[in-house]
Amino acid sequence: MTYRLASDKELTDAKLGEFIARHNGECVFRYERLKNAYETDYPILYEPEKPKWKPDNRIVVNFAKYIVDTMIGFFIGNPIKLSVNEGHETVEKYVEFLDQYNDQDDNNAELSKICSIYGKGYEMYYVDDKGNIGITYLSPFDGFMIYDDSVLCKERYFVRLYYDAEQVLHGSVSDDVKVRWFTMRGKIVWDEKDKIHGFDGVPVTEYVENAEKIGIFEPVLTMIDAYNKAISEKANDVDYFADAYLKILGVYLDEDEVKHIRDDRIINFDGDAENLIVDFLQKPDGDTTQEHLIERLEKLIFQISMVANISDENFGTSSGIALKYKMLAMSNLAKTKERKFTSGMNRRYRLIFSNPVSGMKKDDWVHINPHFTPNFPANILEESQIAGNLDGIVSQDTQLKVLSIVDNTQDEIEKIETEQEKIKAADSVMTQMFTNQAKF
């Protein structure tokens, strides 16, 4: 859901209340369901209880968490690397400080996880009490962005919400100049003070998983519910067959005889054996149908979510190009997410550099280039062979990018050049020594 307000209209109390009500509805009917799925809280746990004499297993297989965590490990398991264009060492040093100061690798990973679960997440910027720029992440539960109604869909306001210990709703509204705070007490009550935030724009960035803002497991959530129900019924059938009723026809047993059969597991009857029937009472066996359903659901869950089932026993036997083909769908999905994440990071540094506290020039953010490294299983031998075959065909920078063990190709090139200079210097010394010896 996108919240929009015409460019020529201000955010009134009535309109803000309407947006908050819509947001609360979306939290209850959508985000809460997605959150519960990731946290292993599924509808099957709340199904009506069966009679005591019936097996009542409630098994949850949390595909949602598996899909999200697998995607996060693949997409951002290798932290995002930032490179800065040559000649801008001041920008490079500030970005390194900013990322370390805010534990940005962890922030990026958590923000990526939020986007995978809910389809979108937020990153907020502020000046802390030490005079440094802080960065924190927010989930869709914590607030929402209001855009204008133009084709560019520009950010106009960000509304952050939270409840205190007494369940009173508090919040703040940030526009492109200042931040205002309010409390909901039957109506919106504004604080008297506001604060200039110093950023050239709304100091929050919305990150999205995709253009539709759909969570990565949201399209398969009904299949996960069906899988949990099917496998729980499968477990119920196993319990049923383990505790099947013993059927004895043609003779009457008193309670002591029944107890003797149950405890000692011995049956010995006198009388007409032809008219005596002793066997177990069983219901029709649906094992084959159940197994087909469970297998089909599992296959569809991974197929539709486009995330590879890396725990599959056949997955680990693949290598090289075959492995990459199996992960192609997830790789394509990660590429889409990478483009969206890059767009968010561009806005991050544009806003931060616009604040005088940063000490940077307003347009210096254009010199920052993020690099994503998919977390493919590495085959160093194969990579080194490919890199060796590229010698003389492509640049050294492109050649080194083939190697997953190289984090920063520019640093690696500088190290190579330094080592070559040392070798040349050593060779020069040795040549001079032999030359001098030859003279004598």
C-alpha contacts under 8 A as a table, 3 or more apart, distances in Angstrom:
res1	aa1	res2	aa2	distance
1	M	26	E	8.00
2	T	145	M	7.93
2	T	146	I	7.46
2	T	147	Y	7.72
3	Y	19	F	7.19
3	Y	144	F	7.88
3	Y	145	M	6.75
3	Y	146	I	4.90
3	Y	147	Y	6.19
4	R	146	I	5.37
4	R	147	Y	4.71
4	R	148	D	5.29
4	R	149	D	5.77
5	L	9	K	6.82
5	L	10	E	7.98
5	L	11	L	7.74
5	L	146	I	6.74
5	L	147	Y	6.13
5	L	148	D	4.96
5	L	149	D	6.02
6	A	9	K	5.43
6	A	148	D	5.16
6	A	149	D	5.13
6	A	150	S	7.78
7	S	10	E	7.91
7	S	148	D	5.34
7	S	149	D	6.70
7	S	150	S	7.70
11	L	15	K	6.15
11	L	16	L	6.33
12	T	15	K	5.20
12	T	16	L	6.10
13	D	16	L	5.06
13	D	17	G	6.07
13	D	188	I	6.60
14	A	17	G	5.15
14	A	18	E	6.27
15	K	18	E	4.99
15	K	19	F	6.25
16	L	19	F	5.10
16	L	20	I	6.18
17	G	20	I	5.11
17	G	21	A	6.19
17	G	188	I	7.68
18	E	21	A	5.18
18	E	22	R	6.31
19	F	22	R	5.12
19	F	23	H	6.11
20	I	23	H	4.99
20	I	24	N	6.11
21	A	24	N	5.14
21	A	25	G	6.29
22	R	25	G	5.13
22	R	26	E	6.31
23	H	26	E	5.08
23	H	27	C	6.18
23	H	144	F	7.51
24	N	27	C	5.05
24	N	28	V	6.29
25	G	28	V	5.23
25	G	29	F	6.10
26	E	29	F	5.32
26	E	30	R	5.42
26	E	31	Y	6.56
27	C	30	R	5.61
27	C	31	Y	4.68
27	C	32	E	5.70
27	C	140	P	7.83
27	C	141	F	6.34
28	V	31	Y	6.39
28	V	32	E	5.37
28	V	33	R	7.58
29	F	32	E	6.49
29	F	33	R	6.74
30	R	33	R	5.37
30	R	34	L	6.45
31	Y	34	L	5.08
31	Y	35	K	6.02
31	Y	118	Y	6.38
31	Y	140	P	7.65
31	Y	141	F	7.45
32	E	35	K	5.06
32	E	36	N	6.06
33	R	36	N	5.18
33	R	37	A	6.22
34	L	37	A	5.12
34	L	38	Y	6.41
34	L	117	I	6.48
34	L	118	Y	6.61
34	L	218	E	7.29
35	K	38	Y	5.33
35	K	39	E	6.23
35	K	117	I	7.20
35	K	118	Y	7.84
36	N	39	E	5.01
36	N	40	T	6.14
36	N	41	D	4.76
36	N	42	Y	6.66
37	A	40	T	5.27
37	A	41	D	5.53
37	A	42	Y	5.93
37	A	62	N	7.38
37	A	64	A	6.20
37	A	65	K	7.55
38	Y	41	D	7.54
38	Y	62	N	7.25
38	Y	64	A	5.40
38	Y	65	K	4.83
38	Y	117	I	7.36
39	E	65	K	7.29
40	T	60	V	7.12
40	T	62	N	5.90
40	T	65	K	7.82
41	D	45	L	7.28
42	Y	45	L	5.88
42	Y	46	Y	7.72
42	Y	60	V	7.20
42	Y	225	D	7.25
43	P	46	Y	5.40
43	P	47	E	6.66
43	P	225	D	7.28
44	I	47	E	5.23
44	I	58	R	6.38
44	I	59	I	7.91
44	I	60	V	7.76
44	I	225	D	7.35
44	I	228	N	7.08
44	I	229	K	6.62
45	L	58	R	5.95
49	E	56	D	7.26
50	K	54	K	6.30
50	K	55	P	7.59
50	K	56	D	6.19
51	P	54	K	5.54
52	K	55	P	7.49
54	K	240	Y	7.76
55	P	236	N	5.14
55	P	237	D	7.86
55	P	239	D	6.37
55	P	240	Y	6.71
56	D	232	S	7.96
56	D	236	N	6.20
57	N	232	S	5.45
57	N	233	E	7.25
57	N	235	A	6.45
57	N	236	N	5.96
58	R	228	N	7.89
58	R	229	K	7.91
58	R	232	S	5.60
59	I	228	N	6.06
59	I	229	K	7.70
59	I	231	I	6.88
59	I	232	S	5.17
60	V	228	N	5.34
60	V	232	S	7.97
61	V	224	I	7.77
61	V	227	Y	7.79
61	V	228	N	6.16
62	N	65	K	5.74
62	N	66	Y	6.58
62	N	224	I	7.77
63	F	66	Y	4.95
63	F	67	I	5.94
63	F	224	I	6.72
64	A	67	I	5.26
64	A	68	V	6.26
64	A	217	F	5.73
64	A	221	L	7.60
64	A	224	I	7.79
65	K	68	V	5.19
65	K	69	D	5.95
66	Y	69	D	5.32
66	Y	70	T	5.89
67	I	70	T	5.28
67	I	71	M	6.16
67	I	216	I	7.60
67	I	217	F	6.79
67	I	305	S	7.73
67	I	307	V	6.31
68	V	71	M	5.23
68	V	72	I	6.15
68	V	113	K	6.83
68	V	116	S	6.11
68	V	117	I	6.86
68	V	216	I	6.95
68	V	217	F	7.37
69	D	72	I	5.06
69	D	73	G	6.09
69	D	113	K	7.62
70	T	73	G	5.19
70	T	74	F	6.23
70	T	307	V	7.52
71	M	74	F	5.09
71	M	75	F	5.85
71	M	307	V	6.81
71	M	330	M	7.60
71	M	334	A	7.77
72	I	75	F	5.08
72	I	76	I	5.57
72	I	77	G	6.40
72	I	109	A	7.20
72	I	112	S	6.86
72	I	113	K	6.41
73	G	76	I	5.70
73	G	77	G	4.17
73	G	78	N	7.75
73	G	375	N	6.81
74	F	77	G	5.65
74	F	78	N	7.86
74	F	374	P	5.55
74	F	375	N	4.57
74	F	376	F	6.95
75	F	78	N	7.53
75	F	334	A	5.91
75	F	338	E	7.98
75	F	372	F	7.70
75	F	373	T	7.44
75	F	374	P	5.38
75	F	375	N	6.57
76	I	79	P	5.49
76	I	80	I	6.76
76	I	109	A	6.44
76	I	112	S	7.90
76	I	372	F	7.36
76	I	373	T	7.44
76	I	374	P	7.01
76	I	375	N	7.40
77	G	109	A	8.00
77	G	374	P	7.64
77	G	375	N	6.07
78	N	372	F	7.67
78	N	373	T	6.03
78	N	374	P	6.94
78	N	375	N	6.13
79	P	105	D	6.06
79	P	372	F	7.51
79	P	373	T	7.72
80	I	105	D	7.30
80	I	370	P	6.56
80	I	371	H	5.82
80	I	372	F	5.25
80	I	373	T	7.20
81	K	370	P	5.77
81	K	371	H	5.06
81	K	372	F	6.64
81	K	407	D	7.92
82	L	368	I	6.58
82	L	369	N	5.58
82	L	370	P	4.53
82	L	371	H	6.08
83	S	92	E	7.61
83	S	368	I	5.91
83	S	369	N	5.19
83	S	370	P	6.45
83	S	371	H	7.62
84	V	88	H	6.75
84	V	89	E	7.74
84	V	91	V	7.31
84	V	92	E	5.78
84	V	367	H	5.42
84	V	368	I	4.72
84	V	369	N	6.14
85	N	88	H	6.16
85	N	367	H	5.23
85	N	368	I	6.79
85	N	369	N	7.84
86	E	89	E	7.39
88	H	91	V	5.50
88	H	92	E	6.50
88	H	367	H	7.66
89	E	92	E	4.94
89	E	93	K	6.17
90	T	93	K	5.27
90	T	94	Y	6.26
91	V	94	Y	5.18
91	V	95	V	6.13
91	V	360	M	7.18
91	V	364	D	7.13
92	E	95	V	5.27
92	E	96	E	6.25
93	K	96	E	5.17
93	K	97	F	6.26
94	Y	97	F	5.06
94	Y	98	L	6.00
95	V	98	L	4.96
95	V	99	D	6.07
96	E	99	D	5.35
96	E	100	Q	6.17
97	F	100	Q	5.22
97	F	101	Y	5.83
98	L	101	Y	5.15
98	L	102	N	6.25
98	L	133	I	7.59
99	D	102	N	5.35
99	D	103	D	5.84
99	D	104	Q	4.77
99	D	105	D	7.39
100	Q	103	D	5.04
100	Q	104	Q	6.43
101	Y	104	Q	7.74
102	N	107	N	7.78
102	N	134	G	6.33
102	N	135	I	6.12
102	N	136	T	7.88
103	D	106	D	5.71
103	D	107	N	6.40
104	Q	107	N	4.71
104	Q	108	N	5.88
104	Q	135	I	7.94
105	D	108	N	5.20
105	D	109	A	6.33
106	D	109	A	5.11
106	D	110	E	6.20
107	N	110	E	5.21
107	N	111	L	5.98
107	N	136	T	6.93
107	N	137	Y	6.59
108	N	111	L	5.10
108	N	112	S	6.02
109	A	112	S	5.10
109	A	113	K	6.26
110	E	113	K	5.02
110	E	114	I	6.23
110	E	137	Y	7.58
111	L	114	I	5.08
111	L	115	C	6.29
111	L	121	G	6.33
111	L	122	Y	7.40
111	L	123	E	7.71
111	L	137	Y	6.10
111	L	138	L	7.66
111	L	207	Y	7.94
112	S	115	C	5.16
112	S	116	S	6.26
112	S	121	G	7.98
113	K	116	S	5.06
113	K	117	I	6.27
114	I	117	I	5.24
114	I	118	Y	6.03
114	I	119	G	7.42
114	I	120	K	6.69
114	I	121	G	5.71
114	I	139	S	6.21
115	C	118	Y	5.39
115	C	119	G	4.59
115	C	120	K	4.22
115	C	121	G	5.21
115	C	207	Y	6.95
115	C	208	V	5.81
115	C	209	E	5.25
115	C	215	G	6.73
116	S	119	G	5.55
116	S	120	K	7.38
116	S	209	E	6.03
116	S	215	G	5.04
116	S	216	I	5.13
116	S	217	F	7.76
117	I	120	K	7.96
117	I	215	G	4.89
117	I	216	I	6.33
117	I	217	F	7.16
117	I	218	E	7.91
118	Y	121	G	7.40
118	Y	140	P	7.36
118	Y	213	K	7.59
118	Y	214	I	6.66
118	Y	215	G	4.72
118	Y	216	I	7.96
119	G	208	V	5.77
119	G	209	E	5.01
119	G	210	N	7.02
119	G	212	E	7.87
119	G	213	K	4.26
119	G	214	I	4.26
119	G	215	G	3.94
119	G	216	I	7.05
120	K	139	S	7.73
120	K	140	P	7.00
120	K	206	E	6.89
120	K	207	Y	5.53
120	K	208	V	4.16
120	K	209	E	5.89
120	K	213	K	5.75
120	K	214	I	7.66
120	K	215	G	7.65
121	G	137	Y	7.47
121	G	138	L	6.15
121	G	139	S	5.08
121	G	140	P	5.85
121	G	206	E	5.86
121	G	207	Y	5.27
121	G	208	V	6.44
122	Y	137	Y	5.67
122	Y	138	L	4.94
122	Y	139	S	6.23
122	Y	140	P	7.29
122	Y	204	V	6.63
122	Y	205	T	5.61
122	Y	206	E	4.59
122	Y	207	Y	5.87
123	E	135	I	6.84
123	E	136	T	5.69
123	E	137	Y	4.43
123	E	138	L	6.06
123	E	204	V	5.46
123	E	205	T	5.17
123	E	206	E	6.57
123	E	207	Y	7.59
124	M	135	I	5.77
124	M	136	T	5.37
124	M	137	Y	6.17
124	M	138	L	7.36
124	M	203	P	6.04
124	M	204	V	4.40
124	M	205	T	6.62
125	Y	133	I	6.82
125	Y	134	G	5.68
125	Y	135	I	4.86
125	Y	136	T	6.77
125	Y	203	P	5.41
125	Y	204	V	6.18
125	Y	352	I	7.49
126	Y	133	I	5.63
126	Y	134	G	5.25
126	Y	135	I	6.78
126	Y	197	H	6.96
126	Y	203	P	7.31
127	V	130	K	7.89
127	V	131	G	5.84
127	V	132	N	5.53
127	V	133	I	4.50
127	V	134	G	5.84
127	V	197	H	7.59
127	V	357	V	7.88
128	D	131	G	5.46
128	D	132	N	5.62
128	D	133	I	6.19
128	D	134	G	6.09
129	D	132	N	7.49
131	G	357	V	7.13
132	N	357	V	6.93
132	N	358	S	7.52
133	I	352	I	7.41
133	I	357	V	7.26
133	I	358	S	7.09
138	L	141	F	7.85
138	L	142	D	5.97
138	L	143	G	7.63
139	S	142	D	5.49
139	S	143	G	7.36
140	P	143	G	5.60
140	P	144	F	6.43
141	F	161	L	7.95
142	D	160	R	5.76
142	D	161	L	5.33
142	D	162	Y	6.52
143	G	158	F	7.24
143	G	159	V	5.34
143	G	160	R	4.19
143	G	161	L	5.35
144	F	158	F	5.90
144	F	159	V	5.48
144	F	160	R	6.72
145	M	155	E	6.99
145	M	156	R	7.69
145	M	157	Y	5.96
145	M	158	F	4.46
145	M	159	V	6.35
145	M	206	E	7.46
146	I	155	E	6.20
146	I	156	R	5.71
146	I	157	Y	5.04
146	I	158	F	6.02
146	I	159	V	7.77
147	Y	153	C	5.61
147	Y	154	K	5.35
147	Y	155	E	4.50
147	Y	156	R	5.17
147	Y	157	Y	6.96
148	D	153	C	5.46
148	D	154	K	5.52
148	D	155	E	6.53
148	D	156	R	6.24
149	D	153	C	6.06
149	D	154	K	7.99
150	S	153	C	5.29
150	S	154	K	7.27
155	E	158	F	7.89
155	E	201	G	7.89
155	E	202	V	6.59
156	R	175	D	5.90
156	R	176	D	7.00
156	R	202	V	6.68
157	Y	173	V	6.47
157	Y	174	S	5.44
157	Y	175	D	4.64
157	Y	176	D	7.47
157	Y	202	V	6.35
158	F	173	V	5.67
158	F	174	S	5.18
158	F	175	D	6.70
158	F	202	V	6.89
158	F	204	V	6.95
159	V	171	G	6.88
159	V	172	S	5.71
159	V	173	V	4.64
159	V	174	S	6.60
160	R	171	G	5.24
160	R	172	S	5.25
160	R	173	V	6.57
161	L	169	L	7.01
161	L	170	H	5.88
161	L	171	G	4.31
161	L	172	S	6.80
162	Y	169	L	5.88
162	Y	170	H	5.42
162	Y	171	G	6.08
163	Y	166	E	7.58
163	Y	167	Q	5.09
163	Y	168	V	5.31
163	Y	169	L	4.56
163	Y	170	H	5.93
164	D	167	Q	5.17
164	D	168	V	5.52
164	D	169	L	6.75
164	D	170	H	7.34
165	A	168	V	7.46
168	V	183	T	7.62
168	V	184	M	6.89
168	V	185	R	7.51
169	L	183	T	6.05
169	L	184	M	5.35
169	L	185	R	7.84
170	H	181	W	7.70
170	H	182	F	5.93
170	H	183	T	4.46
170	H	184	M	6.15
171	G	181	W	5.80
171	G	182	F	5.44
171	G	183	T	6.38
172	S	179	V	6.64
172	S	180	R	5.43
172	S	181	W	4.19
172	S	182	F	6.00
173	V	179	V	5.66
173	V	180	R	5.26
173	V	181	W	6.38
174	S	177	V	7.56
174	S	178	K	5.88
174	S	179	V	4.37
174	S	180	R	6.48
174	S	202	V	6.18
174	S	203	P	7.23
175	D	178	K	5.79
175	D	179	V	6.60
175	D	201	G	7.06
175	D	202	V	5.03
175	D	203	P	7.80
176	D	199	F	7.12
176	D	200	D	6.25
176	D	201	G	4.01
176	D	202	V	4.33
176	D	203	P	7.23
177	V	196	I	5.89
177	V	197	H	6.39
177	V	198	G	6.86
177	V	199	F	7.10
177	V	200	D	7.30
177	V	201	G	6.89
177	V	202	V	7.37
178	K	194	D	6.75
178	K	195	K	5.30
178	K	196	I	4.19
178	K	197	H	5.34
178	K	198	G	7.74
179	V	194	D	5.68
179	V	195	K	5.23
179	V	196	I	6.42
179	V	197	H	6.66
180	R	190	W	7.51
180	R	191	D	7.18
180	R	193	K	7.23
180	R	194	D	4.76
180	R	195	K	6.79
181	W	190	W	6.02
181	W	191	D	5.57
181	W	193	K	7.91
181	W	194	D	7.01
182	F	188	I	6.43
182	F	189	V	5.40
182	F	190	W	4.24
182	F	191	D	5.61
183	T	188	I	5.86
183	T	189	V	5.20
183	T	190	W	6.50
183	T	191	D	7.86
184	M	187	K	5.48
184	M	188	I	4.72
184	M	189	V	6.18
185	R	188	I	6.33
185	R	189	V	6.85
191	D	194	D	7.42
197	H	203	P	7.72
198	G	354	S	7.90
198	G	355	N	5.39
198	G	356	P	7.32
199	F	202	V	7.19
199	F	203	P	6.18
199	F	351	L	5.85
199	F	352	I	6.89
199	F	354	S	5.76
199	F	355	N	4.91
200	D	203	P	7.84
200	D	351	L	6.06
200	D	354	S	5.66
200	D	355	N	6.99
201	G	351	L	6.83
202	V	205	T	7.96
203	P	351	L	6.88
205	T	344	G	6.36
205	T	347	R	6.87
205	T	348	R	6.72
206	E	344	G	6.89
207	Y	340	K	6.94
207	Y	341	F	6.40
207	Y	344	G	5.66
208	V	211	A	6.95
208	V	213	K	5.70
208	V	337	K	7.75
208	V	340	K	6.34
208	V	341	F	7.36
209	E	213	K	5.80
209	E	214	I	6.76
209	E	215	G	6.83
209	E	216	I	7.61
209	E	336	T	7.95
209	E	337	K	5.57
209	E	340	K	6.93
210	N	213	K	5.21
210	N	214	I	6.64
210	N	336	T	6.87
210	N	337	K	6.41
210	N	340	K	6.92
214	I	218	E	6.64
215	G	218	E	5.11
215	G	219	P	7.83
216	I	219	P	7.33
216	I	305	S	6.46
217	F	220	V	5.52
217	F	221	L	6.20
217	F	305	S	5.99
218	E	221	L	5.25
219	P	222	T	7.63
219	P	304	I	7.41
219	P	305	S	7.02
220	V	223	M	5.18
220	V	224	I	6.36
220	V	301	I	5.78
220	V	304	I	6.82
220	V	305	S	6.58
221	L	224	I	5.06
221	L	225	D	6.37
222	T	225	D	5.07
222	T	226	A	6.24
223	M	226	A	4.96
223	M	227	Y	6.05
223	M	297	L	6.37
223	M	300	L	7.98
223	M	301	I	6.58
224	I	227	Y	4.99
224	I	228	N	6.21
224	I	297	L	7.79
224	I	301	I	7.24
225	D	228	N	5.21
225	D	229	K	6.31
226	A	229	K	5.10
226	A	230	A	6.10
226	A	297	L	7.83
227	Y	230	A	5.07
227	Y	231	I	6.09
227	Y	294	I	6.21
227	Y	297	L	6.26
227	Y	298	E	7.43
228	N	231	I	5.42
228	N	232	S	6.03
229	K	232	S	5.17
229	K	233	E	6.22
230	A	233	E	5.22
230	A	234	K	6.19
230	A	290	Q	6.94
230	A	293	L	7.58
230	A	294	I	6.63
231	I	234	K	4.81
231	I	235	A	6.28
231	I	294	I	6.95
232	S	235	A	5.09
232	S	236	N	6.26
233	E	236	N	4.82
233	E	237	D	6.24
234	K	237	D	5.17
234	K	238	V	6.44
234	K	287	D	7.69
234	K	290	Q	6.93
235	A	238	V	5.06
235	A	239	D	6.32
236	N	239	D	5.12
236	N	240	Y	6.10
237	D	240	Y	4.84
237	D	241	F	6.17
238	V	241	F	5.32
238	V	242	A	6.15
239	D	242	A	5.04
239	D	243	D	6.19
240	Y	243	D	5.22
240	Y	244	A	5.78
241	F	244	A	4.97
241	F	282	Q	7.21
244	A	280	F	6.23
244	A	281	L	6.19
244	A	282	Q	6.48
245	Y	280	F	5.60
245	Y	281	L	5.27
245	Y	282	Q	7.60
246	L	278	V	7.27
246	L	279	D	5.89
246	L	280	F	4.43
246	L	281	L	6.08
247	K	277	I	7.48
247	K	278	V	5.63
247	K	279	D	5.27
247	K	280	F	5.31
247	K	281	L	5.83
248	I	251	V	7.03
248	I	276	L	7.41
248	I	277	I	5.58
248	I	278	V	4.52
248	I	279	D	6.73
249	L	252	Y	7.80
249	L	275	N	7.94
249	L	276	L	5.77
249	L	277	I	4.90
249	L	278	V	6.50
250	G	275	N	5.82
250	G	276	L	4.66
250	G	277	I	6.42
251	V	276	L	6.87
253	L	256	D	7.99
253	L	257	E	5.79
253	L	258	V	6.28
254	D	257	E	5.46
254	D	258	V	6.35
255	E	258	V	5.10
255	E	259	K	6.13
256	D	259	K	5.07
256	D	260	H	6.11
257	E	260	H	4.96
257	E	261	I	6.27
258	V	261	I	5.21
258	V	262	R	6.22
259	K	262	R	5.09
259	K	263	D	6.00
260	H	263	D	5.33
260	H	264	D	5.66
260	H	265	R	7.36
260	H	266	I	7.52
261	I	264	D	5.52
261	I	265	R	4.91
261	I	266	I	5.32
261	I	267	I	5.99
262	R	265	R	5.43
262	R	266	I	7.92
270	D	273	A	7.90
272	D	275	N	5.79
272	D	276	L	6.59
273	A	276	L	4.99
286	G	289	T	5.49
286	G	290	Q	6.18
287	D	290	Q	5.16
287	D	291	E	6.11
288	T	291	E	5.18
288	T	292	H	6.22
289	T	292	H	5.21
289	T	293	L	6.26
290	Q	293	L	5.13
290	Q	294	I	6.16
291	E	294	I	5.14
291	E	295	E	6.09
292	H	295	E	5.25
292	H	296	R	6.00
293	L	296	R	5.13
293	L	297	L	6.06
294	I	297	L	5.24
294	I	298	E	6.19
295	E	298	E	5.24
295	E	299	K	6.19
296	R	299	K	5.21
296	R	300	L	6.15
297	L	300	L	5.11
297	L	301	I	6.03
298	E	301	I	5.20
298	E	302	F	6.64
299	K	302	F	5.62
299	K	303	Q	6.08
300	L	303	Q	4.83
300	L	304	I	5.79
301	I	304	I	5.58
301	I	305	S	6.02
302	F	305	S	5.21
302	F	306	M	5.78
302	F	307	V	5.59
302	F	308	A	6.34
302	F	309	N	6.54
303	Q	306	M	5.15
303	Q	307	V	7.11
303	Q	308	A	7.96
306	M	329	A	5.43
306	M	330	M	5.42
306	M	333	L	7.26
307	V	327	M	7.72
307	V	329	A	6.98
307	V	330	M	5.00
308	A	326	K	7.17
308	A	327	M	5.96
308	A	329	A	7.80
308	A	330	M	6.40
309	N	312	D	5.72
309	N	315	F	7.68
310	I	315	F	5.90
310	I	316	G	7.48
311	S	315	F	7.02
312	D	315	F	5.31
312	D	316	G	7.50
313	E	316	G	6.31
313	E	317	T	7.71
314	N	317	T	5.64
314	N	318	S	7.32
315	F	318	S	5.84
315	F	323	L	7.65
316	G	319	S	7.76
318	S	322	A	5.91
318	S	323	L	5.21
319	S	322	A	5.72
319	S	323	L	5.03
320	G	323	L	5.56
320	G	324	K	6.71
320	G	379	N	7.45
320	G	382	E	7.81
321	I	324	K	5.08
321	I	325	Y	6.21
322	A	325	Y	5.12
322	A	326	K	6.42
323	L	326	K	5.16
323	L	327	M	6.39
324	K	327	M	4.97
324	K	328	L	5.81
324	K	376	F	7.91
325	Y	328	L	4.89
326	K	329	A	7.46
327	M	330	M	5.36
327	M	331	S	5.99
328	L	331	S	4.88
328	L	332	N	6.14
329	A	332	N	5.17
329	A	333	L	6.29
330	M	333	L	4.95
330	M	334	A	6.11
331	S	334	A	4.99
331	S	335	K	6.22
331	S	374	P	7.74
332	N	335	K	5.05
332	N	336	T	6.53
333	L	336	T	5.31
333	L	337	K	6.43
334	A	337	K	4.97
334	A	338	E	5.91
335	K	338	E	4.89
335	K	339	R	6.38
336	T	339	R	5.39
336	T	340	K	6.56
337	K	340	K	5.14
337	K	341	F	6.00
338	E	341	F	5.02
338	E	342	T	5.98
338	E	372	F	7.31
339	R	342	T	5.11
339	R	343	S	6.30
340	K	343	S	5.17
340	K	344	G	6.43
341	F	344	G	5.06
341	F	345	M	6.19
342	T	345	M	5.02
342	T	346	N	6.15
342	T	370	P	6.95
343	S	346	N	5.19
343	S	347	R	6.55
344	G	347	R	5.25
344	G	348	R	6.20
345	M	348	R	4.76
345	M	349	Y	6.38
346	N	349	Y	5.56
346	N	350	R	6.12
346	N	365	W	7.36
346	N	366	V	7.86
347	R	350	R	4.94
347	R	351	L	6.05
348	R	351	L	5.47
348	R	352	I	6.24
349	Y	352	I	4.96
349	Y	353	F	5.83
349	Y	365	W	5.53
350	R	353	F	5.37
350	R	354	S	6.22
350	R	362	K	7.22
350	R	363	D	7.20
350	R	365	W	5.50
350	R	366	V	7.97
351	L	354	S	5.13
351	L	355	N	6.87
352	I	355	N	5.56
352	I	358	S	6.72
353	F	356	P	7.37
353	F	358	S	5.88
353	F	359	G	7.52
353	F	360	M	5.49
353	F	361	K	6.46
353	F	362	K	5.26
353	F	363	D	7.34
353	F	364	D	7.10
353	F	365	W	6.60
354	S	358	S	7.76
354	S	360	M	7.63
354	S	361	K	7.34
354	S	362	K	4.80
354	S	363	D	7.88
355	N	358	S	5.86
355	N	359	G	7.77
355	N	362	K	7.89
356	P	359	G	5.53
356	P	360	M	7.19
360	M	364	D	6.74
361	K	364	D	5.37
362	K	365	W	7.29
363	D	366	V	6.22
364	D	367	H	5.87
364	D	368	I	7.87
365	W	368	I	5.64
366	V	369	N	7.78
378	A	404	S	6.82
379	N	382	E	5.47
379	N	383	E	6.19
380	I	383	E	4.99
380	I	384	S	5.99
380	I	403	L	7.22
380	I	404	S	7.53
380	I	405	I	7.85
381	L	384	S	5.23
381	L	385	Q	6.29
382	E	385	Q	5.17
382	E	386	I	6.32
383	E	386	I	5.15
383	E	387	A	6.08
383	E	402	V	6.21
383	E	403	L	5.69
383	E	404	S	7.78
384	S	387	A	4.98
384	S	388	G	6.01
384	S	402	V	7.90
384	S	403	L	6.70
385	Q	388	G	5.06
385	Q	389	N	6.25
386	I	389	N	5.15
386	I	390	L	6.39
386	I	402	V	7.46
387	A	390	L	5.19
387	A	391	D	6.80
387	A	399	Q	5.39
387	A	400	L	6.80
387	A	402	V	6.10
387	A	403	L	7.19
388	G	391	D	5.45
388	G	399	Q	7.97
390	L	393	I	5.25
390	L	394	V	6.09
390	L	399	Q	6.19
391	D	394	V	6.64
391	D	395	S	7.98
391	D	396	Q	7.60
391	D	399	Q	7.01
392	G	395	S	7.36
394	V	398	T	6.32
394	V	399	Q	6.45
395	S	398	T	5.32
395	S	399	Q	6.17
396	Q	399	Q	4.86
396	Q	400	L	6.11
396	Q	413	I	7.59
397	D	400	L	5.30
397	D	401	K	6.36
397	D	409	T	5.90
397	D	410	Q	7.03
397	D	413	I	7.37
398	T	401	K	5.15
398	T	402	V	7.07
399	Q	402	V	5.84
399	Q	403	L	7.87
400	L	403	L	5.57
400	L	406	V	6.97
400	L	409	T	6.07
401	K	404	S	7.17
401	K	406	V	7.10
401	K	409	T	6.49
403	L	406	V	5.70
404	S	407	D	7.17
406	V	409	T	6.31
406	V	412	E	7.19
408	N	411	D	5.46
408	N	412	E	6.29
409	T	412	E	4.96
409	T	413	I	6.15
410	Q	413	I	5.12
410	Q	414	E	6.32
411	D	414	E	5.12
411	D	415	K	6.25
412	E	415	K	5.04
412	E	416	I	6.21
413	I	416	I	5.05
413	I	417	E	6.19
414	E	417	E	5.09
414	E	418	T	6.14
415	K	418	T	5.06
415	K	419	E	6.16
416	I	419	E	5.14
416	I	420	Q	6.13
417	E	420	Q	5.05
417	E	421	E	6.17
418	T	421	E	5.15
418	T	422	K	6.33
419	E	422	K	5.09
419	E	423	I	6.24
420	Q	423	I	5.02
420	Q	424	K	6.13
421	E	424	K	5.04
421	E	425	A	6.07
422	K	425	A	5.03
422	K	426	A	6.12
423	I	426	A	5.06
423	I	427	D	6.06
424	K	427	D	5.02
424	K	428	S	6.02
425	A	428	S	5.03
425	A	429	V	6.31
426	A	429	V	5.14
426	A	430	M	6.28
427	D	430	M	5.10
427	D	431	T	6.04
428	S	431	T	5.11
428	S	432	Q	6.16
429	V	432	Q	5.14
429	V	433	M	6.22
430	M	433	M	5.07
430	M	434	F	6.30
431	T	434	F	5.30
431	T	435	T	6.07
432	Q	435	T	5.02
432	Q	436	N	6.15
433	M	436	N	5.23
433	M	437	Q	6.27
434	F	437	Q	5.04
434	F	438	A	6.12
435	T	438	A	5.16
435	T	439	K	6.56
436	N	439	K	5.30
436	N	440	F	6.89
437	Q	440	F	5.39
